[in-house]
Amino acid sequence: MLPMRRESPYPMVPIDEARQIIAAHAAPLGVEQISSLTADGRVLAEDVYADADMPEVPKASVDGYALRSADGAAERRVLAELIAGGRQHIALDAGTAARIMTGAPVPPGADAVIMVEQTEEQDGILKVQRAVGPGDNVHTVGQDIGRGELVLPRGTVLGAAEVGLLATVGRTRIAVYRQPVVAVLATGDEVHEPDALPEEGGIRDSNRYALLAAVREAGCEAISLGIARDDEAVQRAAILAGLEQADVLLTSGGVSMGTRDLIKPLLAELGTVHFGRIAFKPGKPTTFATVGGKLVFGLPGYPVSSLVSFEVVVRPALRRMQGDASPERLRVRVLLRDPIKAPPDRPEYQRTIVAWEEGRLVARSTGSQSSSRLLSLRGANALLVVPADGRTHAPGEELEALLTGVLRS
C-alpha cells in the first residue's frame, strides 16, 4: 500500500489572493466577427458608434396633427395625411395643418404636433381644444442618438436591448470576444454515469453534469471528457486530451490527501500549480494550475464544494476570458432571517435564498450546509459570505451575499 500523506505540500492561500492569482492568468481570448442579429450573450470587442442622427429629421411622437404653434387656438384647414415611411411632401402655411401619425416626419412650416384626443375635425377643418407650444410632441434631430455618439463600449455583454441598438445603427457584423471552450473531467473509481446502477460504495456522477451546465450558463462551450478512473496513466492521458480540445480544463475529485488523489501531482508534472489549497469553505482543496498556457482548475469531489468553488473562483475567470468588463457577480448586504453559525478558521460560502421583503434584502438558509448535500443548492440564488469569527450571527444581523440567481419577491 502507498503511504498516506499527513501534510499537504501546498500552503493555504486566502480566498482573495487565490482570486487575484487566477485573474492574472485569465486574459481575454481572441476576437471574431459574427452577425450582430444573433449575438445575444456575447461580449463586444469593439466600441460601436452611431452612423447617423436618430431621428434624422424631426418626427411626430404621437398621433395627431402637425401645425404652426404661432396660430394659437385658431381653426386650421387640413391639407393632407402624413404617415411613417410616407413620401408625401407638403409645407404648412399660416392657418393650415396636416394629419400626422407617430414616427412621420414633421413637414416644413410646422413646429409642433397636437394629440388627436385634443382636437376635432369636420369637413377638413381642424379645431383644437388648446394652444400648443413650439416643439410639443416632436422628436428633434438626434434626440435619441447623435451622429458619432458612443452607443456600446467594448466589454458590453449583449442582451436584447443591445442587439436592438446594433440593428438601429446598422451594424449587422460586429467583433466579439471568443467564447472559451471548457472541458470537464470527472475522476474516481467509484464514479458512474447517471443512468447506471452504482456498485456498492459507488456514486452517480452529478458533478460533471452540474459543472457542464454551469460552464454553459457562464457563456462558454462545454465539452465532456467522461470519467477517468484512479490510474495515473489514464488521468494523465485524459488531462492532455482535454487540453488539446479546450482553453480551460475542469477536473472533479482527486485533489485531496488520499493515496488515489492524483490530480495535483499530475498537474505539477505537466505544468505549474499556482496554489493547491484555499482558505475557504466549502472547497479547501481547490487547485489552480497552468499547463502550456492553458488554465486548469482541480475542483473537489463533493458536489456542493465543486459547484461553490466554480462559482467563487472559476466563473469570474471564464467571464474575464470572454472580455466581460464586469466579470464578478453582484455582492449585496442582506438581513439574516436565520441564525448562521460561522466557522472559526475559514470564511464560508453558505447557500441561501435572498428575497425582497418590506423594502429590504433578506436571506434565508437552505438548511444543512454539508459539502455532500446537493439539496442545499436547490432554489438557492446566493452565497452568504460568512466570516471566520466562530460566532453565531443572529437573525436581524447583516452579512454580505454573492448573488448567483434571480432575486425572489
Helices and strands as residue ranges (DSSP letters): E 12-14, H 15-25, E 31-35, G 36-38, E 48-49, E 59-60, E 64-67, G 69-71, E 76-82, E 96-100, E 112-115, G 116-118, E 119-122, E 125-128, E 138-139, E 150-152, H 160-168, E 173-177, E 181-187, E 191-192, E 203-204, H 207-217, E 221-228, H 232-245, E 248-252, H 263-270, E 272-275, E 277-279, E 287-291, E 294-299, H 303-309, I 310-314, H 315-321, E 331-336, E 340-341, E 348-357, E 360-365, G 374-377, E 382-386, E 392-393, E 398-403
